[in-house]
Amino acid sequence: MSPTARIKFSQLIKIRSRSILKKAKVKEALKMQKQSRSLNRQLKKVSAKTFDWSASVKRVTND
């Protein structure tokens, strides 16, 4: 292997590992986004339930 070929090869490896890292980061970010979305959904459900509960309590106390 000539020195120039070796340099090119190492650069190729660097570039490839960098792109793999980028892909992994993107995947991780997407995963986090999904998790936060589902968390938000759960929070909305919970807040809706608590809101209904407080409304019914107010109704009972008003009657």
PDB file of N, CA, C and O in Angstrom:
ATOM      1  N   MET A   1       0.856  -1.199   0.000  1.00  0.00           N
ATOM      2  CA  MET A   1       0.000   0.000   0.000  1.00  0.00           C
ATOM      3  C   MET A   1       0.889   1.244   0.000  1.00  0.00           C
ATOM      4  O   MET A   1       1.762   1.403   0.853  1.00  0.00           O
ATOM      5  N   SER A   2       0.648   2.113  -0.966  1.00  0.00           N
ATOM      6  CA  SER A   2       1.449   3.342  -1.026  1.00  0.00           C
ATOM      7  C   SER A   2       0.965   4.320   0.047  1.00  0.00           C
ATOM      8  O   SER A   2      -0.184   4.248   0.483  1.00  0.00           O
ATOM      9  N   PRO A   3       1.839   5.232   0.471  1.00  0.00           N
ATOM     10  CA  PRO A   3       1.451   6.180   1.528  1.00  0.00           C
ATOM     11  C   PRO A   3       0.218   7.006   1.174  1.00  0.00           C
ATOM     12  O   PRO A   3      -0.634   7.251   2.029  1.00  0.00           O
ATOM     13  N   THR A   4       0.120   7.436  -0.090  1.00  0.00           N
ATOM     14  CA  THR A   4      -1.048   8.239  -0.482  1.00  0.00           C
ATOM     15  C   THR A   4      -2.326   7.412  -0.370  1.00  0.00           C
ATOM     16  O   THR A   4      -3.361   7.908   0.077  1.00  0.00           O
ATOM     17  N   ALA A   5      -2.245   6.144  -0.780  1.00  0.00           N
ATOM     18  CA  ALA A   5      -3.406   5.265  -0.698  1.00  0.00           C
ATOM     19  C   ALA A   5      -3.798   5.073   0.764  1.00  0.00           C
ATOM     20  O   ALA A   5      -4.981   5.053   1.102  1.00  0.00           O
ATOM     21  N   ARG A   6      -2.789   4.930   1.630  1.00  0.00           N
ATOM     22  CA  ARG A   6      -3.057   4.726   3.052  1.00  0.00           C
ATOM     23  C   ARG A   6      -3.775   5.956   3.628  1.00  0.00           C
ATOM     24  O   ARG A   6      -4.728   5.825   4.396  1.00  0.00           O
ATOM     25  N   ILE A   7      -3.304   7.147   3.246  1.00  0.00           N
ATOM     26  CA  ILE A   7      -3.923   8.391   3.730  1.00  0.00           C
ATOM     27  C   ILE A   7      -5.376   8.456   3.269  1.00  0.00           C
ATOM     28  O   ILE A   7      -6.275   8.764   4.051  1.00  0.00           O
ATOM     29  N   LYS A   8      -5.593   8.160   1.985  1.00  0.00           N
ATOM     30  CA  LYS A   8      -6.960   8.184   1.452  1.00  0.00           C
ATOM     31  C   LYS A   8      -7.849   7.200   2.206  1.00  0.00           C
ATOM     32  O   LYS A   8      -8.998   7.499   2.528  1.00  0.00           O
ATOM     33  N   PHE A   9      -7.289   6.011   2.482  1.00  0.00           N
ATOM     34  CA  PHE A   9      -8.037   4.975   3.178  1.00  0.00           C
ATOM     35  C   PHE A   9      -8.446   5.451   4.576  1.00  0.00           C
ATOM     36  O   PHE A   9      -9.591   5.276   4.993  1.00  0.00           O
ATOM     37  N   SER A  10      -7.493   6.053   5.288  1.00  0.00           N
ATOM     38  CA  SER A  10      -7.794   6.520   6.649  1.00  0.00           C
ATOM     39  C   SER A  10      -8.832   7.639   6.611  1.00  0.00           C
ATOM     40  O   SER A  10      -9.693   7.729   7.486  1.00  0.00           O
ATOM     41  N   GLN A  11      -8.743   8.497   5.578  1.00  0.00           N
ATOM     42  CA  GLN A  11      -9.738   9.566   5.451  1.00  0.00           C
ATOM     43  C   GLN A  11     -11.122   8.973   5.199  1.00  0.00           C
ATOM     44  O   GLN A  11     -12.127   9.421   5.751  1.00  0.00           O
ATOM     45  N   LEU A  12     -11.137   7.948   4.344  1.00  0.00           N
ATOM     46  CA  LEU A  12     -12.404   7.279   4.044  1.00  0.00           C
ATOM     47  C   LEU A  12     -13.024   6.724   5.323  1.00  0.00           C
ATOM     48  O   LEU A  12     -14.216   6.897   5.578  1.00  0.00           O
ATOM     49  N   ILE A  13     -12.195   6.054   6.120  1.00  0.00           N
ATOM     50  CA  ILE A  13     -12.684   5.471   7.376  1.00  0.00           C
ATOM     51  C   ILE A  13     -13.231   6.571   8.284  1.00  0.00           C
ATOM     52  O   ILE A  13     -14.294   6.426   8.888  1.00  0.00           O
ATOM     53  N   LYS A  14     -12.480   7.680   8.368  1.00  0.00           N
ATOM     54  CA  LYS A  14     -12.928   8.800   9.211  1.00  0.00           C
ATOM     55  C   LYS A  14     -14.286   9.304   8.745  1.00  0.00           C
ATOM     56  O   LYS A  14     -15.201   9.500   9.545  1.00  0.00           O
ATOM     57  N   ILE A  15     -14.399   9.510   7.436  1.00  0.00           N
ATOM     58  CA  ILE A  15     -15.653  10.033   6.877  1.00  0.00           C
ATOM     59  C   ILE A  15     -16.795   9.064   7.161  1.00  0.00           C
ATOM     60  O   ILE A  15     -17.887   9.469   7.561  1.00  0.00           O
ATOM     61  N   ARG A  16     -16.523   7.783   6.949  1.00  0.00           N
ATOM     62  CA  ARG A  16     -17.568   6.785   7.157  1.00  0.00           C
ATOM     63  C   ARG A  16     -18.009   6.751   8.620  1.00  0.00           C
ATOM     64  O   ARG A  16     -19.204   6.730   8.915  1.00  0.00           O
ATOM     65  N   SER A  17     -17.035   6.747   9.530  1.00  0.00           N
ATOM     66  CA  SER A  17     -17.389   6.691  10.947  1.00  0.00           C
ATOM     67  C   SER A  17     -18.153   7.948  11.347  1.00  0.00           C
ATOM     68  O   SER A  17     -19.053   7.896  12.186  1.00  0.00           O
ATOM     69  N   ARG A  18     -17.789   9.083  10.739  1.00  0.00           N
ATOM     70  CA  ARG A  18     -18.490  10.323  11.045  1.00  0.00           C
ATOM     71  C   ARG A  18     -19.949  10.232  10.588  1.00  0.00           C
ATOM     72  O   ARG A  18     -20.861  10.639  11.308  1.00  0.00           O
ATOM     73  N   SER A  19     -20.156   9.690   9.376  1.00  0.00           N
ATOM     74  CA  SER A  19     -21.526   9.586   8.859  1.00  0.00           C
ATOM     75  C   SER A  19     -22.332   8.602   9.706  1.00  0.00           C
ATOM     76  O   SER A  19     -23.523   8.808   9.938  1.00  0.00           O
ATOM     77  N   ILE A  20     -21.676   7.530  10.167  1.00  0.00           N
ATOM     78  CA  ILE A  20     -22.365   6.565  11.035  1.00  0.00           C
ATOM     79  C   ILE A  20     -22.775   7.254  12.331  1.00  0.00           C
ATOM     80  O   ILE A  20     -23.886   7.069  12.827  1.00  0.00           O
ATOM     81  N   LEU A  21     -21.854   8.052  12.869  1.00  0.00           N
ATOM     82  CA  LEU A  21     -22.145   8.795  14.096  1.00  0.00           C
ATOM     83  C   LEU A  21     -23.331   9.730  13.877  1.00  0.00           C
ATOM     84  O   LEU A  21     -24.234   9.814  14.709  1.00  0.00           O
ATOM     85  N   LYS A  22     -23.312  10.427  12.749  1.00  0.00           N
ATOM     86  CA  LYS A  22     -24.407  11.354  12.440  1.00  0.00           C
ATOM     87  C   LYS A  22     -25.730  10.606  12.388  1.00  0.00           C
ATOM     88  O   LYS A  22     -26.730  11.047  12.955  1.00  0.00           O
ATOM     89  N   LYS A  23     -25.725   9.461  11.695  1.00  0.00           N
ATOM     90  CA  LYS A  23     -26.946   8.664  11.579  1.00  0.00           C
ATOM     91  C   LYS A  23     -27.428   8.240  12.958  1.00  0.00           C
ATOM     92  O   LYS A  23     -28.620   8.302  13.261  1.00  0.00           O
ATOM     93  N   ALA A  24     -26.479   7.806  13.795  1.00  0.00           N
ATOM     94  CA  ALA A  24     -26.830   7.371  15.143  1.00  0.00           C
ATOM     95  C   ALA A  24     -27.442   8.529  15.926  1.00  0.00           C
ATOM     96  O   ALA A  24     -28.427   8.360  16.646  1.00  0.00           O
ATOM     97  N   LYS A  25     -26.841   9.706  15.772  1.00  0.00           N
ATOM     98  CA  LYS A  25     -27.362  10.883  16.481  1.00  0.00           C
ATOM     99  C   LYS A  25     -28.765  11.213  16.005  1.00  0.00           C
ATOM    100  O   LYS A  25     -29.643  11.535  16.805  1.00  0.00           O
ATOM    101  N   VAL A  26     -28.969  11.132  14.694  1.00  0.00           N
ATOM    102  CA  VAL A  26     -30.294  11.415  14.137  1.00  0.00           C
ATOM    103  C   VAL A  26     -31.308  10.416  14.678  1.00  0.00           C
ATOM    104  O   VAL A  26     -32.412  10.789  15.076  1.00  0.00           O
ATOM    105  N   LYS A  27     -30.920   9.130  14.688  1.00  0.00           N
ATOM    106  CA  LYS A  27     -31.810   8.096  15.212  1.00  0.00           C
ATOM    107  C   LYS A  27     -32.161   8.391  16.660  1.00  0.00           C
ATOM    108  O   LYS A  27     -33.322   8.313  17.062  1.00  0.00           O
ATOM    109  N   GLU A  28     -31.129   8.736  17.445  1.00  0.00           N
ATOM    110  CA  GLU A  28     -31.317   9.034  18.864  1.00  0.00           C
ATOM    111  C   GLU A  28     -32.271  10.217  19.031  1.00  0.00           C
ATOM    112  O   GLU A  28     -33.171  10.194  19.871  1.00  0.00           O
ATOM    113  N   ALA A  29     -32.055  11.248  18.216  1.00  0.00           N
ATOM    114  CA  ALA A  29     -32.893  12.448  18.294  1.00  0.00           C
ATOM    115  C   ALA A  29     -34.347  12.104  17.967  1.00  0.00           C
ATOM    116  O   ALA A  29     -35.274  12.574  18.627  1.00  0.00           O
ATOM    117  N   LEU A  30     -34.527  11.278  16.939  1.00  0.00           N
ATOM    118  CA  LEU A  30     -35.882  10.875  16.556  1.00  0.00           C
ATOM    119  C   LEU A  30     -36.550  10.097  17.684  1.00  0.00           C
ATOM    120  O   LEU A  30     -37.731  10.280  17.979  1.00  0.00           O
ATOM    121  N   LYS A  31     -35.750   9.215  18.313  1.00  0.00           N
ATOM    122  CA  LYS A  31     -36.269   8.420  19.417  1.00  0.00           C
ATOM    123  C   LYS A  31     -36.729   9.336  20.555  1.00  0.00           C
ATOM    124  O   LYS A  31     -37.806   9.163  21.124  1.00  0.00           O
ATOM    125  N   MET A  32     -35.874  10.317  20.864  1.00  0.00           N
ATOM    126  CA  MET A  32     -36.194  11.256  21.935  1.00  0.00           C
ATOM    127  C   MET A  32     -37.471  12.013  21.591  1.00  0.00           C
ATOM    128  O   MET A  32     -38.335  12.216  22.443  1.00  0.00           O
ATOM    129  N   GLN A  33     -37.579  12.430  20.322  1.00  0.00           N
ATOM    130  CA  GLN A  33     -38.757  13.175  19.880  1.00  0.00           C
ATOM    131  C   GLN A  33     -40.019  12.334  20.083  1.00  0.00           C
ATOM    132  O   GLN A  33     -41.036  12.819  20.578  1.00  0.00           O
ATOM    133  N   LYS A  34     -39.925  11.061  19.689  1.00  0.00           N
ATOM    134  CA  LYS A  34     -41.067  10.166  19.850  1.00  0.00           C
ATOM    135  C   LYS A  34     -41.443  10.057  21.321  1.00  0.00           C
ATOM    136  O   LYS A  34     -42.617  10.146  21.679  1.00  0.00           O
ATOM    137  N   GLN A  35     -40.428   9.864  22.175  1.00  0.00           N
ATOM    138  CA  GLN A  35     -40.675   9.723  23.607  1.00  0.00           C
ATOM    139  C   GLN A  35     -41.346  10.966  24.162  1.00  0.00           C
ATOM    140  O   GLN A  35     -42.308  10.870  24.923  1.00  0.00           O
ATOM    141  N   SER A  36     -40.838  12.135  23.782  1.00  0.00           N
ATOM    142  CA  SER A  36     -41.414  13.376  24.302  1.00  0.00           C
ATOM    143  C   SER A  36     -42.844  13.536  23.800  1.00  0.00           C
ATOM    144  O   SER A  36     -43.710  14.033  24.520  1.00  0.00           O
ATOM    145  N   ARG A  37     -43.087  13.114  22.564  1.00  0.00           N
ATOM    146  CA  ARG A  37     -44.444  13.198  22.024  1.00  0.00           C
ATOM    147  C   ARG A  37     -45.401  12.338  22.834  1.00  0.00           C
ATOM    148  O   ARG A  37     -46.485  12.783  23.211  1.00  0.00           O
ATOM    149  N   SER A  38     -44.988  11.095  23.101  1.00  0.00           N
ATOM    150  CA  SER A  38     -45.860  10.192  23.851  1.00  0.00           C
ATOM    151  C   SER A  38     -46.036  10.708  25.276  1.00  0.00           C
ATOM    152  O   SER A  38     -47.112  10.575  25.859  1.00  0.00           O
ATOM    153  N   LEU A  39     -44.976  11.299  25.839  1.00  0.00           N
ATOM    154  CA  LEU A  39     -45.077  11.879  27.180  1.00  0.00           C
ATOM    155  C   LEU A  39     -46.087  13.015  27.182  1.00  0.00           C
ATOM    156  O   LEU A  39     -46.917  13.121  28.085  1.00  0.00           O
ATOM    157  N   ASN A  40     -46.009  13.864  26.163  1.00  0.00           N
ATOM    158  CA  ASN A  40     -46.953  14.973  26.059  1.00  0.00           C
ATOM    159  C   ASN A  40     -48.382  14.449  25.962  1.00  0.00           C
ATOM    160  O   ASN A  40     -49.301  14.996  26.573  1.00  0.00           O
ATOM    161  N   ARG A  41     -48.554  13.382  25.186  1.00  0.00           N
ATOM    162  CA  ARG A  41     -49.883  12.794  25.024  1.00  0.00           C
ATOM    163  C   ARG A  41     -50.400  12.318  26.379  1.00  0.00           C
ATOM    164  O   ARG A  41     -51.547  12.575  26.746  1.00  0.00           O
ATOM    165  N   GLN A  42     -49.522  11.612  27.123  1.00  0.00           N
ATOM    166  CA  GLN A  42     -49.907  11.107  28.442  1.00  0.00           C
ATOM    167  C   GLN A  42     -50.253  12.257  29.378  1.00  0.00           C
ATOM    168  O   GLN A  42     -51.229  12.194  30.125  1.00  0.00           O
ATOM    169  N   LEU A  43     -49.436  13.312  29.328  1.00  0.00           N
ATOM    170  CA  LEU A  43     -49.681  14.478  30.178  1.00  0.00           C
ATOM    171  C   LEU A  43     -51.040  15.089  29.858  1.00  0.00           C
ATOM    172  O   LEU A  43     -51.798  15.445  30.760  1.00  0.00           O
ATOM    173  N   LYS A  44     -51.343  15.207  28.561  1.00  0.00           N
ATOM    174  CA  LYS A  44     -52.630  15.772  28.154  1.00  0.00           C
ATOM    175  C   LYS A  44     -53.772  14.934  28.710  1.00  0.00           C
ATOM    176  O   LYS A  44     -54.753  15.467  29.227  1.00  0.00           O
ATOM    177  N   LYS A  45     -53.632  13.599  28.597  1.00  0.00           N
ATOM    178  CA  LYS A  45     -54.672  12.702  29.111  1.00  0.00           C
ATOM    179  C   LYS A  45     -54.855  12.932  30.607  1.00  0.00           C
ATOM    180  O   LYS A  45     -55.975  13.073  31.099  1.00  0.00           O
ATOM    181  N   VAL A  46     -53.732  12.966  31.318  1.00  0.00           N
ATOM    182  CA  VAL A  46     -53.778  13.124  32.773  1.00  0.00           C
ATOM    183  C   VAL A  46     -54.396  14.465  33.140  1.00  0.00           C
ATOM    184  O   VAL A  46     -55.266  14.535  34.009  1.00  0.00           O
ATOM    185  N   SER A  47     -53.945  15.533  32.476  1.00  0.00           N
ATOM    186  CA  SER A  47     -54.468  16.866  32.800  1.00  0.00           C
ATOM    187  C   SER A  47     -55.960  16.943  32.478  1.00  0.00           C
ATOM    188  O   SER A  47     -56.720  17.597  33.192  1.00  0.00           O
ATOM    189  N   ALA A  48     -56.377  16.274  31.402  1.00  0.00           N
ATOM    190  CA  ALA A  48     -57.797  16.263  31.052  1.00  0.00           C
ATOM    191  C   ALA A  48     -58.587  15.568  32.159  1.00  0.00           C
ATOM    192  O   ALA A  48     -59.651  16.042  32.557  1.00  0.00           O
ATOM    193  N   LYS A  49     -58.066  14.448  32.654  1.00  0.00           N
ATOM    194  CA  LYS A  49     -58.740  13.707  33.724  1.00  0.00           C
ATOM    195  C   LYS A  49     -58.842  14.568  34.978  1.00  0.00           C
ATOM    196  O   LYS A  49     -59.910  14.670  35.582  1.00  0.00           O
ATOM    197  N   THR A  50     -57.734  15.183  35.367  1.00  0.00           N
ATOM    198  CA  THR A  50     -57.739  15.995  36.587  1.00  0.00           C
ATOM    199  C   THR A  50     -58.667  17.191  36.417  1.00  0.00           C
ATOM    200  O   THR A  50     -59.347  17.606  37.355  1.00  0.00           O
ATOM    201  N   PHE A  51     -58.682  17.739  35.204  1.00  0.00           N
ATOM    202  CA  PHE A  51     -59.564  18.885  34.944  1.00  0.00           C
ATOM    203  C   PHE A  51     -61.026  18.462  35.108  1.00  0.00           C
ATOM    204  O   PHE A  51     -61.814  19.158  35.748  1.00  0.00           O
ATOM    205  N   ASP A  52     -61.375  17.321  34.524  1.00  0.00           N
ATOM    206  CA  ASP A  52     -62.742  16.806  34.647  1.00  0.00           C
ATOM    207  C   ASP A  52     -63.089  16.595  36.116  1.00  0.00           C
ATOM    208  O   ASP A  52     -64.183  16.926  36.572  1.00  0.00           O
ATOM    209  N   TRP A  53     -62.125  16.035  36.840  1.00  0.00           N
ATOM    210  CA  TRP A  53     -62.342  15.733  38.250  1.00  0.00           C
ATOM    211  C   TRP A  53     -62.607  17.021  39.031  1.00  0.00           C
ATOM    212  O   TRP A  53     -63.547  17.083  39.824  1.00  0.00           O
ATOM    213  N   SER A  54     -61.787  18.045  38.813  1.00  0.00           N
ATOM    214  CA  SER A  54     -61.956  19.314  39.537  1.00  0.00           C
ATOM    215  C   SER A  54     -63.285  19.967  39.153  1.00  0.00           C
ATOM    216  O   SER A  54     -63.945  20.575  39.995  1.00  0.00           O
ATOM    217  N   ALA A  55     -63.673  19.843  37.894  1.00  0.00           N
ATOM    218  CA  ALA A  55     -64.942  20.421  37.445  1.00  0.00           C
ATOM    219  C   ALA A  55     -66.105  19.731  38.149  1.00  0.00           C
ATOM    220  O   ALA A  55     -67.046  20.390  38.589  1.00  0.00           O
ATOM    221  N   SER A  56     -66.042  18.394  38.259  1.00  0.00           N
ATOM    222  CA  SER A  56     -67.132  17.661  38.900  1.00  0.00           C
ATOM    223  C   SER A  56     -67.177  17.993  40.389  1.00  0.00           C
ATOM    224  O   SER A  56     -68.258  18.073  40.972  1.00  0.00           O
ATOM    225  N   VAL A  57     -66.021  18.186  41.005  1.00  0.00           N
ATOM    226  CA  VAL A  57     -65.976  18.548  42.423  1.00  0.00           C
ATOM    227  C   VAL A  57     -66.635  19.909  42.623  1.00  0.00           C
ATOM    228  O   VAL A  57     -67.419  20.099  43.553  1.00  0.00           O
ATOM    229  N   LYS A  58     -66.308  20.858  41.739  1.00  0.00           N
ATOM    230  CA  LYS A  58     -66.911  22.194  41.823  1.00  0.00           C
ATOM    231  C   LYS A  58     -68.428  22.090  41.683  1.00  0.00           C
ATOM    232  O   LYS A  58     -69.176  22.752  42.403  1.00  0.00           O
ATOM    233  N   ARG A  59     -68.865  21.256  40.754  1.00  0.00           N
ATOM    234  CA  ARG A  59     -70.294  21.087  40.510  1.00  0.00           C
ATOM    235  C   ARG A  59     -70.972  20.569  41.780  1.00  0.00           C
ATOM    236  O   ARG A  59     -72.040  21.042  42.167  1.00  0.00           O
ATOM    237  N   VAL A  60     -70.329  19.589  42.417  1.00  0.00           N
ATOM    238  CA  VAL A  60     -70.894  18.992  43.631  1.00  0.00           C
ATOM    239  C   VAL A  60     -70.962  20.037  44.734  1.00  0.00           C
ATOM    240  O   VAL A  60     -71.972  20.133  45.430  1.00  0.00           O
ATOM    241  N   THR A  61     -69.903  20.819  44.904  1.00  0.00           N
ATOM    242  CA  THR A  61     -69.881  21.812  45.980  1.00  0.00           C
ATOM    243  C   THR A  61     -70.871  22.936  45.707  1.00  0.00           C
ATOM    244  O   THR A  61     -71.422  23.520  46.640  1.00  0.00           O
ATOM    245  N   ASN A  62     -71.098  23.240  44.431  1.00  0.00           N
ATOM    246  CA  ASN A  62     -72.050  24.304  44.095  1.00  0.00           C
ATOM    247  C   ASN A  62     -73.489  23.867  44.364  1.00  0.00           C
ATOM    248  O   ASN A  62     -74.330  24.679  44.750  1.00  0.00           O
ATOM    249  N   ASP A  63     -73.765  22.575  44.156  1.00  0.00           N
ATOM    250  CA  ASP A  63     -75.141  22.075  44.344  1.00  0.00           C
ATOM    251  C   ASP A  63     -75.503  21.981  45.784  1.00  0.00           C
ATOM    252  O   ASP A  63     -76.619  21.580  46.115  1.00  0.00           O
TER     253      ASP A  63
END
